[in-house]
Amino acid sequence: MSLLINNVGSLVTNDPALGDGPLGLVADAAVVIEGDSVAWVGRSADAPAADETVDAAGRALLPGFVDSHSHLVFAGDRTAEFNARMSGRAYSAGGIRTTVAATRAASDAELNANLTRFLAEMLRQGTTTVEVKSGYGLSTADEARSLRIAAGHTEETTYLGAHVVGPEFAEDPAGYVELVTGEMLEACAPFARWVDVFCERGAFDGDQARAVLTAGMAKGLAPRVHANQLSFGPGVQLAVELGAASADHCTHLTDQDVAALADGDTVATLLPGAEFSTRAPYPDARRLLDAGVRVALSTDCNPGSSFTSSMPFCVAVAVREMGMTPDEAVHAATAGGALALRRTDVGRVSPGARADLLLLDAPSHVHLAYRPGVPLTAAVWQGGVRKV
């Protein structure tokens, strides 16, 4: 079956060959879907016939959001911690252990139900591709089951046994790194595409992070890094050196860090929900973009420091607080996320791309920042199937 979406007021293709500017904007546009892929893009007046037709009625159409950084396999609630932080207590990585205890105590069915609910929440807001990390088990069995559950929902799964040191190894971090790079990795690698590490004070230093990443790479996992969130450190430089797909957070950067990102293939994934929820300084997206760094936006959805599943919210915050234009923020939330996952089939609306589309109840993608907090989803297609 083929589907024609016509009378699109403004189409974001993310393909400059198809339209105007970096977003490849096409006015009065149409898109034809065949099966799970985009088959044709152009002016509505030139659109070919299809088996079915949807009238966009002048609304904006863009690629589904690509959320390349989330922590959705968990149990428990950290409302009290958030409330205390908003009352003046600084965020620290130690809060992760609260979620670890709840996650270990939860059944597989409970973890799967939570993950399913969050993914549905994301889909309703236009997110069609999601990366999901482990990291709240911190034991071999719990990390492996977290990834097994995640792999039932997405191919973008990340082994994050090195989130923080497991509680049983509080006095033996070297022993925990040995576990993460040995027995735990063996159990988790079959369910993961990526390996990640929280390279930060209170978590893992540069040498420990290198050991985790290189061990994962030796097992065929591709690296990505939680880098430079809470302080200056070696995370970004390590990510670039190892050819990581993404360095995530990038809040505290030296000029050398920015230059390394600009000269390398590593995407800087910015996570404004974390700064919003911890009252921390936002990353300087303008500095990165002006230096030629490739930038992605993601939710960092997790129960401690960024409990939002909303990519539209992150777009709005990036525009208001991080120096991005609406066009740059939308590009980062779609094509940027695809780059951070090294995917060429998502994050764009052009022939051959997967038919992941978001129809806004608005005439322009700019409304994502112009009307923050407003539910603007009119329809969502994922793999050519209408889901919303």
C-alpha positions as CSV (number, residue, x, y, z in Angstrom):
1,M,0.0,0.0,0.0
2,S,1.1,3.5,-0.7
3,L,0.1,6.7,1.2
4,L,0.2,10.3,-0.1
5,I,0.5,13.0,2.5
6,N,-0.3,16.2,0.6
7,N,-1.0,19.9,1.3
8,V,2.0,20.0,3.7
9,G,2.5,23.7,4.5
10,S,6.1,23.3,5.4
11,L,8.2,20.1,5.0
12,V,11.5,19.6,6.8
13,T,13.5,17.1,4.8
14,N,17.0,17.6,6.3
15,D,18.2,17.2,2.7
16,P,19.5,20.5,1.2
17,A,19.2,18.9,-2.2
18,L,15.5,18.8,-1.9
19,G,14.7,22.2,-0.5
20,D,15.9,25.4,1.0
21,G,18.7,25.7,3.6
22,P,20.2,23.0,5.9
23,L,16.7,21.8,6.7
24,G,15.9,21.3,3.0
25,L,12.6,23.1,3.5
26,V,9.8,22.6,0.9
27,A,6.7,24.7,0.9
28,D,3.3,23.4,-0.3
29,A,4.8,19.9,-0.2
30,A,3.8,16.3,-0.4
31,V,5.3,12.9,0.6
32,V,4.6,9.5,-0.7
33,I,5.2,6.4,1.5
34,E,5.4,2.9,0.1
35,G,5.6,0.2,2.7
36,D,8.0,1.3,5.5
37,S,9.9,3.9,3.4
38,V,9.7,7.3,1.8
39,A,9.2,6.9,-1.9
40,W,8.8,10.4,-3.2
41,V,9.1,14.0,-1.9
42,G,8.2,17.2,-3.8
43,R,5.6,19.9,-4.4
44,S,2.0,18.9,-3.6
45,A,0.9,19.9,-7.2
46,D,3.4,17.4,-8.6
47,A,2.5,14.5,-6.3
48,P,1.8,11.1,-7.9
49,A,-1.3,9.1,-7.1
50,A,-1.3,6.7,-4.1
51,D,-3.6,4.1,-2.6
52,E,-4.5,6.4,0.3
53,T,-4.3,10.1,0.9
54,V,-4.0,12.2,4.0
55,D,-4.6,15.9,3.8
56,A,-2.1,17.8,6.0
57,A,-4.2,20.9,5.7
58,G,-1.2,23.3,5.6
59,R,0.4,21.8,8.7
60,A,4.2,21.2,9.1
61,L,5.7,17.8,8.5
62,L,9.2,16.8,9.7
63,P,11.2,13.6,10.5
64,G,10.4,11.8,13.6
65,F,12.6,12.8,16.5
66,V,15.7,10.7,17.1
67,D,16.4,10.4,20.8
68,S,19.9,9.1,21.0
69,H,20.3,9.1,24.8
70,S,17.9,7.7,27.3
71,H,17.9,5.6,30.5
72,L,14.4,3.9,30.4
73,V,14.9,0.5,32.1
74,F,14.4,1.3,35.7
75,A,12.0,1.1,38.6
76,G,11.2,3.4,41.5
77,D,10.7,7.1,42.0
78,R,13.0,9.9,43.0
79,T,10.5,12.7,43.6
80,A,11.9,13.3,47.1
81,E,15.4,13.8,45.7
82,F,14.2,16.2,43.0
83,N,12.2,18.2,45.6
84,A,15.2,18.4,47.9
85,R,17.4,19.5,45.0
86,M,15.0,22.2,44.1
87,S,15.2,23.4,47.7
88,G,18.9,23.9,47.5
89,R,20.8,20.6,47.5
90,A,23.3,20.1,44.7
91,Y,23.0,17.1,42.4
92,S,25.6,14.4,42.7
93,A,26.0,11.1,40.9
94,G,25.3,9.1,44.1
95,G,21.6,9.4,43.5
96,I,21.8,6.7,40.9
97,R,22.2,4.1,43.6
98,T,18.7,4.8,44.8
99,T,17.3,3.7,41.4
100,V,19.7,0.7,41.4
101,A,18.1,-0.7,44.5
102,A,14.5,-0.3,43.1
103,T,15.5,-1.7,39.7
104,R,17.1,-4.8,41.2
105,A,14.0,-5.5,43.3
106,A,11.6,-5.1,40.3
107,S,10.4,-8.1,38.2
108,D,11.1,-8.3,34.5
109,A,7.4,-7.7,33.8
110,E,7.6,-4.5,35.9
111,L,10.7,-3.2,34.1
112,N,9.2,-4.0,30.7
113,A,5.9,-2.3,31.6
114,N,7.8,0.9,32.6
115,L,9.8,0.8,29.4
116,T,6.8,0.3,27.3
117,R,5.0,3.2,28.9
118,F,7.9,5.6,28.5
119,L,8.3,4.6,24.8
120,A,4.6,5.2,24.2
121,E,4.9,8.6,25.9
122,M,7.8,9.5,23.6
123,L,6.0,8.3,20.5
124,R,3.0,10.5,21.3
125,Q,5.4,13.5,21.2
126,G,6.9,12.5,17.9
127,T,9.9,10.4,18.8
128,T,10.3,7.5,16.5
129,T,13.8,6.3,17.2
130,V,15.1,5.8,20.8
131,E,18.4,4.6,22.2
132,V,18.0,2.9,25.6
133,K,20.9,2.3,28.1
134,S,21.3,-0.2,30.9
135,G,23.0,1.2,34.0
136,Y,20.5,0.7,36.9
137,G,21.4,-2.9,37.6
138,L,25.1,-2.8,38.2
139,S,25.3,-6.5,38.6
140,T,25.9,-9.0,35.9
141,A,22.4,-10.5,36.0
142,D,20.6,-7.2,36.3
143,E,22.5,-5.4,33.6
144,A,22.0,-8.4,31.2
145,R,18.3,-8.5,31.9
146,S,18.0,-4.7,31.4
147,L,19.5,-5.0,28.0
148,R,17.5,-8.0,27.1
149,I,14.3,-6.2,27.9
150,A,15.4,-3.1,26.0
151,A,16.4,-5.1,23.0
152,G,12.8,-6.2,22.7
153,H,11.8,-2.7,21.9
154,T,14.8,-1.0,20.0
155,E,17.9,-2.0,18.2
156,E,19.7,1.0,19.7
157,T,20.7,-0.6,23.1
158,T,23.7,0.5,25.1
159,Y,25.7,-1.4,27.8
160,L,26.3,1.1,30.6
161,G,27.5,-1.2,33.4
162,A,29.9,1.6,34.1
163,H,27.3,4.1,35.2
164,V,28.6,4.3,38.7
165,V,30.5,1.8,40.8
166,G,28.2,-1.0,42.0
167,P,27.3,-0.8,45.7
168,E,29.0,-4.1,46.5
169,F,32.3,-2.6,45.2
170,A,32.2,0.8,46.9
171,E,35.6,0.1,48.5
172,D,37.0,-1.6,45.4
173,P,36.4,0.4,42.3
174,A,39.2,-1.5,40.5
175,G,37.4,-4.7,41.2
176,Y,34.2,-3.3,39.7
177,V,36.0,-2.2,36.5
178,E,37.3,-5.7,36.2
179,L,33.7,-7.0,36.5
180,V,32.4,-4.5,33.9
181,T,35.1,-5.4,31.4
182,G,34.9,-9.1,32.1
183,E,32.0,-11.3,33.2
184,M,29.4,-8.5,32.9
185,L,30.5,-7.6,29.5
186,E,30.3,-11.2,28.3
187,A,26.7,-11.4,29.6
188,C,25.6,-8.1,28.1
189,A,27.3,-7.9,24.8
190,P,24.8,-10.1,23.0
191,F,22.0,-7.7,23.7
192,A,23.9,-4.4,23.0
193,R,25.0,-2.4,20.1
194,W,26.9,0.3,22.1
195,V,29.2,0.5,25.1
196,D,29.1,3.7,27.3
197,V,30.8,4.9,30.5
198,F,30.1,7.8,32.8
199,C,33.5,9.5,32.7
200,E,33.1,12.0,35.6
201,R,34.1,12.7,39.2
202,G,32.1,10.4,41.5
203,A,31.9,7.8,38.7
204,F,34.9,6.7,36.5
205,D,38.2,8.5,35.7
206,G,39.9,8.6,32.3
207,D,41.9,5.4,32.7
208,Q,38.9,3.4,34.0
209,A,36.8,4.8,31.2
210,R,39.4,3.8,28.6
211,A,39.5,0.3,30.0
212,V,35.7,0.0,29.8
213,L,35.4,1.3,26.3
214,T,38.3,-0.6,24.8
215,A,37.0,-3.8,26.3
216,G,33.5,-3.2,24.8
217,M,35.1,-2.4,21.5
218,A,37.0,-5.7,21.5
219,K,33.6,-7.4,21.9
220,G,32.3,-5.6,18.8
221,L,30.4,-2.8,20.7
222,A,30.7,0.8,19.4
223,P,31.7,3.4,21.9
224,R,29.8,6.5,23.2
225,V,30.7,8.5,26.4
226,H,29.0,10.5,29.1
227,A,31.5,13.3,29.1
228,N,32.2,16.6,30.9
229,Q,28.8,16.9,32.5
230,L,29.7,18.0,36.0
231,S,33.2,19.3,35.5
232,F,36.1,19.6,33.1
233,G,37.7,16.2,32.4
234,P,39.1,13.8,29.9
235,G,35.8,12.4,28.6
236,V,35.5,14.4,25.4
237,Q,39.1,13.9,24.4
238,L,38.8,10.2,25.1
239,A,35.6,10.0,23.0
240,V,37.3,11.6,20.0
241,E,40.5,9.6,20.3
242,L,38.5,6.3,20.3
243,G,36.2,7.4,17.5
244,A,33.1,7.4,19.7
245,A,29.9,8.1,17.9
246,S,28.9,10.6,20.5
247,A,30.2,12.5,23.5
248,D,27.1,13.3,25.6
249,H,26.5,16.3,27.9
250,C,29.5,18.4,26.9
251,T,28.7,21.1,29.5
252,H,32.2,21.9,30.6
253,L,34.5,22.2,27.6
254,T,38.0,23.7,27.1
255,D,39.0,25.2,23.8
256,Q,40.9,22.0,23.1
257,D,37.8,19.9,23.7
258,V,35.8,22.0,21.2
259,A,38.6,21.8,18.7
260,A,38.9,18.0,19.1
261,L,35.1,17.6,18.5
262,A,35.3,19.9,15.4
263,D,38.2,18.0,13.9
264,G,36.8,14.5,14.7
265,D,33.8,12.4,13.8
266,T,32.2,12.5,17.3
267,V,28.9,14.2,17.7
268,A,28.3,16.4,20.7
269,T,25.0,15.3,22.2
270,L,23.5,18.0,24.4
271,L,21.0,17.1,27.1
272,P,19.2,20.3,28.2
273,G,16.8,18.4,30.4
274,A,19.6,17.6,32.8
275,E,20.6,21.2,33.3
276,F,16.9,22.3,33.6
277,S,16.3,19.6,36.3
278,T,19.4,20.2,38.3
279,R,19.7,24.0,37.9
280,A,23.2,23.5,36.4
281,P,24.7,25.7,33.7
282,Y,23.6,24.8,30.2
283,P,26.1,23.7,27.6
284,D,27.0,26.4,25.1
285,A,25.6,25.1,21.9
286,R,26.4,28.3,20.0
287,R,30.1,27.9,20.8
288,L,30.0,24.3,19.4
289,L,28.0,25.1,16.3
290,D,30.2,28.1,15.4
291,A,33.3,25.9,15.7
292,G,31.8,23.4,13.2
293,V,30.9,20.7,15.7
294,R,28.1,18.4,14.8
295,V,25.4,18.6,17.5
296,A,22.5,16.4,18.6
297,L,19.8,17.0,21.1
298,S,18.4,14.3,23.4
299,T,16.2,14.0,26.4
300,D,18.5,12.0,28.7
301,C,15.2,10.6,30.1
302,N,16.0,9.2,33.5
303,P,14.4,9.2,37.0
304,G,17.1,11.3,38.7
305,S,18.4,14.2,36.7
306,S,16.2,14.6,33.6
307,F,12.8,13.0,34.0
308,T,11.4,14.2,30.7
309,S,10.5,12.2,27.6
310,S,9.8,15.3,25.5
311,M,12.0,16.2,22.6
312,P,9.8,19.2,21.9
313,F,10.6,20.5,25.4
314,C,14.3,20.0,24.7
315,V,14.1,21.9,21.4
316,A,12.4,24.8,23.2
317,V,15.0,24.9,26.0
318,A,17.9,24.6,23.5
319,V,16.5,27.7,21.7
320,R,15.8,29.7,24.8
321,E,18.8,28.8,26.9
322,M,21.6,27.4,24.7
323,G,21.9,29.9,21.8
324,M,20.4,27.6,19.1
325,T,18.1,28.9,16.4
326,P,14.8,27.0,15.9
327,D,16.2,25.5,12.7
328,E,19.4,24.3,14.4
329,A,17.5,22.8,17.3
330,V,15.1,20.9,15.1
331,H,18.0,19.6,13.0
332,A,19.9,18.5,16.1
333,A,16.8,16.7,17.4
334,T,16.4,14.8,14.1
335,A,19.4,14.6,11.8
336,G,21.8,15.2,14.7
337,G,20.4,12.3,16.6
338,A,20.7,10.1,13.6
339,L,24.4,11.1,13.3
340,A,24.9,10.3,17.0
341,L,23.6,6.8,16.3
342,R,25.4,6.6,13.0
343,R,22.1,6.0,11.2
344,T,21.4,7.1,7.6
345,D,17.9,5.8,7.4
346,V,16.3,8.1,10.0
347,G,16.3,11.8,10.8
348,R,15.4,12.8,7.2
349,V,12.5,12.8,4.9
350,S,13.8,11.8,1.5
351,P,13.5,8.9,-0.8
352,G,14.8,5.7,0.7
353,A,14.5,6.9,4.3
354,R,12.5,5.0,6.8
355,A,9.0,6.6,6.9
356,D,9.2,8.1,10.4
357,L,7.2,11.3,10.2
358,L,5.8,13.8,12.6
359,L,2.9,16.0,11.5
360,L,2.5,19.1,13.7
361,D,-0.7,20.9,14.5
362,A,1.1,24.0,13.5
363,P,2.2,25.7,10.2
364,S,5.9,25.6,10.9
365,H,8.5,23.6,12.8
366,V,9.4,26.9,14.5
367,H,6.3,26.4,16.7
368,L,8.2,23.7,18.6
369,A,10.1,26.6,20.2
370,Y,7.6,29.3,19.7
371,R,4.9,27.5,21.7
372,P,6.8,25.7,24.4
373,G,4.8,23.2,26.5
374,V,1.9,23.0,24.0
375,P,1.0,19.5,22.7
376,L,1.5,20.0,18.9
377,T,1.4,16.4,17.7
378,A,-1.2,15.9,15.0
379,A,0.0,12.5,13.7
380,V,3.0,10.2,13.8
381,W,4.1,7.5,11.4
382,Q,6.7,5.0,12.4
383,G,8.0,2.7,9.7
384,G,5.1,3.8,7.5
385,V,2.5,2.9,10.0
386,R,0.4,5.6,11.6
387,K,0.8,5.3,15.4
388,V,-0.7,8.5,16.6
